[in-house]
Amino acid sequence: MSSRRRAIAGKASFSLISWLTVAIILLVWYLATAKGLVSGFVLPSPASLWAEFCVLVVKGYAGKSLSEHVLTSLFRTFTGLGLGIAVGVPVGLLMGSSRVANAILGPIFSFLRPIPPIAFIPLMILYFGIGEFSKVALIFLAALYYVVLNTSAGVRTVPQDLVRAGQNVGLTRVQLFSKVVFWAALPHIMTGVKTATAISWAIVVAAELIAAQAGLGFMVMDATTFFRVPNVYIGIIIIGLIGVMLEVVTLAIDRRLLHWMGK
């Protein structure tokens, strides 16, 4: 068997293990609820959750459709994340390539880095209210940390041999930065983007738990307030599934952009 076939077979076997793990969890869940080992109030059965999910799809929640809650959370996430990447990558490149810029901005990010982004939720609400801007600003701040720090680290780890090679073939400073430094730092940049994506999704849900009129976080908190346990579980499951989908998408983009890695 060729190495390619062995790699494909190994990948398929690991995928099978993952699906079997999910199937076992679902089976244990079904048996525990069907046999009455766990109260339906504490852990609703899969059948009851599916029935409630169908109701949510048809009737929505709190006057808004389920898709509207999902799209609201995604819009907030991608807006804040997109702004964080758009600002964070240039700032990180600047910090990584300029000692002066790093001396100016480094202490600021070093101070902000250990502070959990959710700690800023009260301040965001205090200054900007409970509207969209406060949530997007919070996500932007969280995404900015990780993108800036990983990008600047990536620039500082670019091998000097690559830089000298670019200089020897006559590349200008702009060409050297765009054709050599950026691509050499791209693995670190993508690490920052992947981390920022996961953090942004978690932050938007946390922000919606505290102050929102729509979104999956709002749905979970509101359902908890009124003891609508199935709705709480459905919201959590949807949040988890979307998180997995975002991870899959970012990994696919990472492989696409960094197809040359390891070759």
N, C-alpha and C positions, 0 to 999 in steps of 0.2 A: 504494500500500500504506500502510495506517494505521501510526501509530507503534507501536501495540500489536502489530500483526502483525509489524512489523520486529523488535521486541524478542523476540517468540516465536521468529521465524526465526533471529535471532542466537544465542539461547540454545540452540536445537536444533543449530546448526552447531558451537558450542563443545562441546556434549555429544558430538557425533559425533567431533570431534577427540580428545577424551579417551578414548573407547572405541577409536578406531583406535590410539592410543598404546599402550594395554594390549594390543591384539591383536598389534601389531608386536613388543612385548617378549616375549609368549608364543611367537610364531613364531620369533624369534631364539633363544630359549631351547630350543625344540624342535629346531631345526636344529643348534644347537651340540652338543647331546647326542646326537642321532641320527647325526650325521656323525662322532662321536668327537673333535670339536675340544676338548672339555672332558671330563676324567675324571668318571665317574659318582660317584666318591667325593667329588670337590670340588663338583660340581653335579649332583645326581640329575635324571633326566629328569622331565617333567611326568607321564608315565604311571606311573613308579615311585612318585612322591610320592602320586598319586591312589590307587594300590593300597595304599600304607602308611597313608594316611588312612582308607581303608575298614577296614583292620585295627584301627586305633586306635578307630574308632567302635564296632566290635564288641567288642573285647577291652579297650580302655582302655589306660592307661599306669601302671605302678608300683602296680598293685592298685586304681586308681581309674579311673572312666570318664572319657572325654574331656570330656563335659559337666560333670562334677564339677570338673575342673581349670579350665575356663572360668568356671563359676559362682563358684568360690572366688575367682578373681582379680577378677571383677566385684563380688562382695560386698565385698571389702576396699576396692576403689576407691570404690564409691558410699557406703559407710559413712564413710570418711575425708573424701570430698568433701562429702557432705551435712553433716557436722559442721562442716567448714571454711566452708561457705556460711552455715550457721545462725549461727555465731559471727562470721564475718568481715564480713557485711553490717552488723549492728548496730554492731560496733566501728568499721568504716570510716565509717559515718554519723556516729558520735559524734566521731571524729577530724576529720572534714571540717567539722563544724559548731561544734566547741568548740576554742578555742585552748589551753585548759588541758589537755584530753584529748590534743590533738596534741602538746603540749609534753612530756607524760608518756610517751605510747606511741610517739611518732615516733622517738626515738633507738633504741628497742628494735628496731623494724622496720627502721630504717636499718642497724643492725648486722647483723641476720639476713638481710637481702635479698641481699647478694652471696655468701652461703654456700650452696653447692649442697645441696639437701635430702638427697641420698644421702650427704653427709658425716656426717650424724647416724645413719646405719645402725649403725655400731659401738656408739655410745652407747645406742641403742634396744635393741640386743641385750644389752648389758652390764646395763642397768637393768631391762628388761622381759622378757628372754629371747627365744626365737624363736617365741613364740605369736602369736595374732592381734592382741593389743593393740599390740605394737611396730610392726607393719605399718600398722595403722589410724592409730596416733598419728603415724607418719611422713607418711602421706598427708594427714592433717589439718593438720599443720604446713606442708606444701608448698602446699596449697590456701589456707590462711589468708593466707599472704603476698600472693598475687595478688588475692584478693578484697578484703582490707582496703585495699591500696594503690590499687587501681582505684576502689573505692567512695569512699574519702576524696578522691581526685582529682576524681571526678565531682561530689561535693557542693561542692567549692571552685570548680568551673567553672559552677555554676548562675547564670544571669544575675540580677543584682540587680533588674532590672525585673520579673521574674516574682515575686520575693519581695515587692517593694513592692506589686504588683498584688494579691497574696493578702492582704497586710495591709490594703489599702484596702477590700477587700470584707468585712473583719471576721473573717477566719479566725483561729482560736486558734493557739497555737504548735504544738500537736499536729497540728491540721488542716493547717497550713501545711507541716509536715514530711511528712505522709502524702500530701497531695494535690498538692503542688507540688514540693518539694525531691526527694523520692524518685523521682518520675517523670522529673524533669529529669535526675537523675543515673543513671537506669536504663541508658542506653547504655553508660556506663563500667562499671556493675555487671556487665552482661552480658559485656563484654569480659573482665572479671576472671573470671567464671564459665567462659567458654569456654577461657581460658588455663589456669585451674585444672583443668578437666576433662582436657585433654590432658596436663598435667604429672602429674596424679594417676595416669593410666593408665601413664605411663612410670615413675613412681616405684614403683608396685606390682610391676611386672615386675622392676625393679632389686632391690627388696627380696627378692623370691622367688628371684632368682638366688643370693643370698647365704645366706638362711636361710628355708627353707620345706620342707614335706613334701607340699605340693599347690599347684597353680596353674600357669599357663602358664610363668612364669619358672622355677619348679622343673623343669618338664618339659624346657625348653631346656637348662638347666644339667646335669641328670642325663643327658640324651641325649648331650651333649657329652662328659661324663666317660667314657661307655662307647662313644664313637665311633658312635653311632646317628645318622648324618648326616641321613637322611631325616626323622627325628623332629625334629631341630633345625630344619630348613627348614619343616616343617609348623607347629611352634610359632611360629616367626617370622612366617609368613604369617598365621596366625590372629590373632596380636597386631596385625599391621598392619591386617587387615580390620576387627577390632573398633575399632581406633583411628579408621578412616575412618567407621565407623558412628556412633561417638560424636560425631565432628565434624559429620556430617550432622544428627544429632538436635539438637545444641546450636544449629546454624545455623537449624534449623526453629523451635525455641523462640524464638530471637532475633528472627526475622522475625515470629513470632506476637505477641510482646510489644511489639515496636517497629514495628508496621505503619504507625504514623503518621510514621515518619522519612522525610524527603524530600518530605513532602506539604505 
